[in-house]
């Protein structure tokens, strides 16, 4: 039977030897296991960014895939290590709130607090503990063998959008800025539709106001207008992205030429974006 895939998501970057060392440790423990990099470009210790990336990637993998998350992974009394079975997948990470961002609509099947640290010699969690746990799971091992069952994991507060009492406003925050400078807001379409109930609206991001949300970037362009007169590169727009999050963007954004939504809207991580219904 084929071994399950092990994925890696870290804030290690590409310059240092850490990613290579982790892969070497996995292959040394379990030859032939397929390893897939989701991202090593997560901003340092940025668990919200890591959660967004993993949330939008993991479900594309086969059930039984094991996802190692090496972001804010140092073991401390307040940052224990956990292994989680969720939606047919396994996650190995620190109990730093990242799993609460991944499972806001899905109940985990099992959570264990990893307790094999006294058997490890190193002080690099991904290289020893996380690799050992992932390989144990890949061999068909049970979670309760490498940890004690716990009822829940740490929950992050203050990362969900706020709806006012009369359902006329949603206040969201920036949770991710992609490679194109497009800005992802923590407002999803199901919440927007539930609160808005089809009403007209305006999205306010600093001085920028947008009154339409598209399902793809090109919908914002009027192709009936001749190409030399239509507004294209740099046009401000909002879309529901592939994960149904509200995204503010520029059409054919290029941060080095026409700029990006992040720079031209003046938005950074945790900045506020407001939707007002009329």
C-alpha positions as CSV (number, residue, x, y, z in Angstrom):
1,X,0.0,0.0,0.0
2,X,1.3,3.4,-0.9
3,X,2.5,5.7,1.9
4,X,0.4,8.8,2.5
5,X,1.7,12.2,1.5
6,X,3.5,14.4,4.0
7,X,3.2,18.2,3.4
8,X,5.4,20.9,4.8
9,X,4.3,24.5,5.6
10,X,6.9,26.7,7.4
11,X,8.3,30.2,7.9
12,X,11.8,28.9,7.2
13,X,12.3,30.6,3.8
14,X,14.5,29.1,1.1
15,X,17.9,30.3,2.1
16,X,18.6,28.3,5.2
17,X,19.2,24.6,5.6
18,X,16.2,23.9,7.7
19,X,13.7,22.7,5.0
20,X,16.3,20.3,3.6
21,X,17.2,19.0,7.0
22,X,13.5,18.2,7.7
23,X,13.1,16.4,4.4
24,X,16.3,14.4,5.0
25,X,15.0,13.4,8.5
26,X,11.7,12.2,7.0
27,X,13.4,10.2,4.3
28,X,15.8,8.7,6.9
29,X,12.9,7.6,9.0
30,X,10.6,6.5,6.2
31,X,12.1,5.9,2.7
32,X,9.8,6.4,-0.2
33,X,7.3,8.7,1.5
34,X,6.1,11.5,-0.9
35,X,6.8,15.0,0.5
36,X,5.1,18.1,-0.9
37,X,6.0,21.7,0.0
38,X,2.9,23.9,0.5
39,X,4.9,27.0,1.4
40,X,8.1,28.0,3.1
41,X,7.4,31.7,2.6
42,X,5.1,32.3,5.5
43,X,6.0,35.5,7.3
44,X,7.9,34.7,10.5
45,X,5.6,33.5,13.4
46,X,2.6,34.6,11.3
47,X,0.1,31.9,12.3
48,X,-2.9,33.6,10.7
49,X,-1.1,33.7,7.4
50,X,-0.1,30.1,7.7
51,X,-3.7,29.1,8.6
52,X,-5.0,30.8,5.5
53,X,-2.5,29.1,3.2
54,X,-3.1,25.7,4.7
55,X,-6.9,26.1,4.8
56,X,-6.9,26.8,1.0
57,X,-4.5,24.0,0.1
58,X,-5.0,20.9,2.3
59,X,-8.4,19.8,1.0
60,X,-6.9,19.3,-2.5
61,X,-4.7,16.5,-1.1
62,X,-6.0,12.9,-0.7
63,X,-7.6,11.9,2.6
64,X,-5.0,10.6,5.0
65,X,-2.4,13.2,4.1
66,X,-0.3,14.4,7.0
67,X,0.4,18.2,7.2
68,X,3.4,19.4,9.2
69,X,3.1,23.0,10.2
70,X,6.4,24.6,11.3
71,X,5.3,28.1,12.3
72,X,5.8,29.3,15.9
73,X,6.7,25.8,16.8
74,X,9.0,26.1,19.7
75,X,7.9,24.1,22.7
76,X,7.0,26.2,25.8
77,X,4.7,25.7,28.7
78,X,2.1,27.8,26.8
79,X,2.9,26.4,23.4
80,X,2.6,22.6,23.5
81,X,2.6,20.4,20.5
82,X,-0.4,18.6,19.2
83,X,-1.5,16.1,16.5
84,X,-5.0,16.5,15.1
85,X,-7.3,14.4,12.9
86,X,-9.5,16.7,11.0
87,X,-11.7,16.2,7.9
88,X,-9.9,13.0,7.1
89,X,-6.4,14.7,7.3
90,X,-3.8,14.8,10.0
91,X,-2.1,18.0,11.3
92,X,1.1,18.2,13.4
93,X,1.8,21.6,14.8
94,X,2.0,23.7,17.9
95,X,-1.1,24.4,20.0
96,X,-0.8,28.1,19.3
97,X,-4.4,28.7,17.9
98,X,-3.6,27.8,14.3
99,X,-5.9,24.8,14.3
100,X,-8.8,26.9,15.5
101,X,-8.5,29.0,12.4
102,X,-8.5,25.9,10.2
103,X,-11.5,24.2,11.9
104,X,-14.0,27.0,12.4
105,X,-16.7,25.0,10.6
106,X,-15.4,21.5,11.0
107,X,-15.2,19.5,14.3
108,X,-11.9,17.6,14.7
109,X,-12.1,13.8,15.0
110,X,-9.3,13.6,17.6
111,X,-6.8,15.8,19.3
112,X,-3.7,14.7,21.2
113,X,-1.1,16.6,23.1
114,X,2.2,15.1,22.0
115,X,4.3,13.6,24.8
116,X,7.3,11.9,23.2
117,X,9.7,14.8,23.7
118,X,11.7,13.0,26.4
119,X,12.6,10.4,23.7
120,X,14.1,13.1,21.4
121,X,17.6,14.4,21.5
122,X,17.4,17.6,19.6
123,X,15.9,21.0,20.1
124,X,14.4,21.5,16.7
125,X,10.8,20.4,16.9
126,X,10.2,19.9,13.1
127,X,13.4,17.9,12.8
128,X,12.7,15.5,15.6
129,X,9.3,15.6,17.2
130,X,7.1,16.6,14.3
131,X,9.0,14.3,11.9
132,X,8.7,11.4,14.3
133,X,4.9,11.9,14.8
134,X,4.3,12.4,11.1
135,X,6.2,9.2,10.2
136,X,4.3,7.3,13.0
137,X,1.0,8.3,11.5
138,X,2.2,7.5,7.9
139,X,3.0,3.9,9.1
140,X,-0.6,3.6,10.3
141,X,0.1,4.4,14.0
142,X,-2.6,5.7,16.3
143,X,-2.5,9.2,17.7
144,X,-3.0,8.1,21.3
145,X,0.3,6.3,21.1
146,X,2.3,9.5,20.8
147,X,0.1,11.8,22.9
148,X,-2.7,12.1,25.4
149,X,-6.2,12.9,24.2
150,X,-7.3,16.4,25.0
151,X,-10.8,17.8,24.4
152,X,-9.9,21.0,22.5
153,X,-7.1,23.1,21.2
154,X,-6.2,26.7,21.9
155,X,-8.6,29.2,20.3
156,X,-7.5,32.6,18.8
157,X,-9.8,35.5,19.6
158,X,-10.2,38.7,17.8
159,X,-9.7,37.2,14.3
160,X,-13.3,36.9,13.2
161,X,-15.3,39.7,11.5
162,X,-17.7,41.7,13.7
163,X,-21.4,42.3,12.8
164,X,-23.2,45.2,14.4
165,X,-26.4,44.8,16.4
166,X,-28.8,45.9,13.6
167,X,-27.0,43.9,10.8
168,X,-26.1,47.0,8.8
169,X,-22.3,46.6,9.0
170,X,-19.6,44.0,8.9
171,X,-16.1,45.0,10.2
172,X,-13.4,42.7,8.8
173,X,-9.6,42.7,9.0
174,X,-6.8,41.9,6.6
175,X,-5.6,38.3,7.1
176,X,-3.4,37.8,4.1
177,X,-1.6,39.6,1.3
178,X,-0.7,37.4,-1.7
179,X,2.2,37.6,-4.1
180,X,0.3,40.0,-6.4
181,X,-0.4,42.4,-3.5
182,X,-4.1,41.4,-3.4
183,X,-5.6,41.8,0.0
184,X,-7.7,39.0,1.6
185,X,-10.3,40.0,4.2
186,X,-11.7,37.7,6.9
187,X,-15.2,38.1,5.5
188,X,-16.6,35.1,3.7
189,X,-19.5,35.0,1.3
190,X,-21.9,33.0,3.4
191,X,-21.6,35.6,6.2
192,X,-21.9,38.5,3.7
193,X,-25.1,37.0,2.2
194,X,-26.6,36.1,5.6
195,X,-26.2,39.7,6.9
196,X,-26.7,41.6,3.6
197,X,-29.8,39.7,2.4
198,X,-29.3,41.2,-1.1
199,X,-29.1,44.8,0.0
200,X,-26.9,47.4,-1.8
201,X,-23.6,47.9,0.0
202,X,-20.3,49.7,0.0
203,X,-16.9,48.4,0.9
204,X,-14.6,51.0,2.5
205,X,-10.9,50.4,2.8
206,X,-9.3,53.7,3.9
207,X,-10.2,56.2,1.2
208,X,-11.2,53.6,-1.4
209,X,-14.9,52.7,-1.8
210,X,-16.1,49.7,-3.9
211,X,-19.8,48.9,-4.5
212,X,-19.5,45.6,-6.5
213,X,-18.1,42.2,-5.8
214,X,-17.2,40.0,-8.8
215,X,-16.5,36.2,-9.0
216,X,-13.4,36.6,-11.2
217,X,-11.1,39.5,-12.0
218,X,-12.1,39.9,-15.6
219,X,-15.7,40.6,-14.7
220,X,-14.6,44.0,-13.7
221,X,-13.6,44.9,-17.2
222,X,-16.1,46.1,-19.9
223,X,-14.8,44.3,-23.0
224,X,-17.4,46.1,-25.1
225,X,-15.3,49.2,-24.9
226,X,-12.3,49.3,-27.3
227,X,-9.1,48.2,-25.7
228,X,-7.4,51.6,-26.1
229,X,-10.2,53.2,-24.1
230,X,-11.2,50.7,-21.4
231,X,-9.8,50.7,-17.9
232,X,-7.8,47.6,-17.3
233,X,-4.4,47.3,-15.6
234,X,-4.7,48.9,-12.2
235,X,-8.5,49.0,-12.0
236,X,-9.6,48.6,-8.4
237,X,-12.0,45.8,-7.7
238,X,-13.4,43.3,-5.2
239,X,-14.0,39.6,-5.8
240,X,-15.0,36.5,-3.9
241,X,-11.8,34.5,-4.3
242,X,-11.5,30.7,-4.8
243,X,-12.0,30.2,-1.0
244,X,-15.0,32.6,-0.9
245,X,-13.1,35.2,1.1
246,X,-13.5,38.9,0.2
247,X,-10.5,40.0,-1.7
248,X,-9.5,43.5,-2.8
249,X,-7.4,43.6,-5.9
250,X,-6.2,45.5,-8.9
251,X,-6.8,44.0,-12.3
252,X,-3.5,42.6,-13.6
253,X,-1.8,43.8,-10.5
254,X,2.0,44.2,-10.7
255,X,3.6,45.5,-7.5
256,X,6.7,46.7,-9.5
257,X,4.7,48.7,-12.1
258,X,1.1,49.6,-11.7
259,X,1.3,48.8,-8.0
260,X,-0.9,46.5,-5.9
261,X,-4.1,46.7,-3.8
262,X,-2.0,46.5,-0.6
263,X,0.2,49.5,-1.6
264,X,-2.4,51.7,-3.3
265,X,-5.2,51.0,-0.8
266,X,-2.6,51.5,2.0
267,X,-3.5,48.2,3.7
268,X,-1.5,45.9,5.9
269,X,-2.1,42.9,8.0
270,X,-4.9,43.4,10.6
271,X,-6.0,46.7,9.0
272,X,-9.8,47.2,9.0
273,X,-12.1,47.0,6.0
274,X,-15.8,47.8,6.5
275,X,-18.9,46.7,4.6
276,X,-22.0,48.9,5.1
277,X,-25.4,47.7,3.9
278,X,-27.9,50.3,2.7
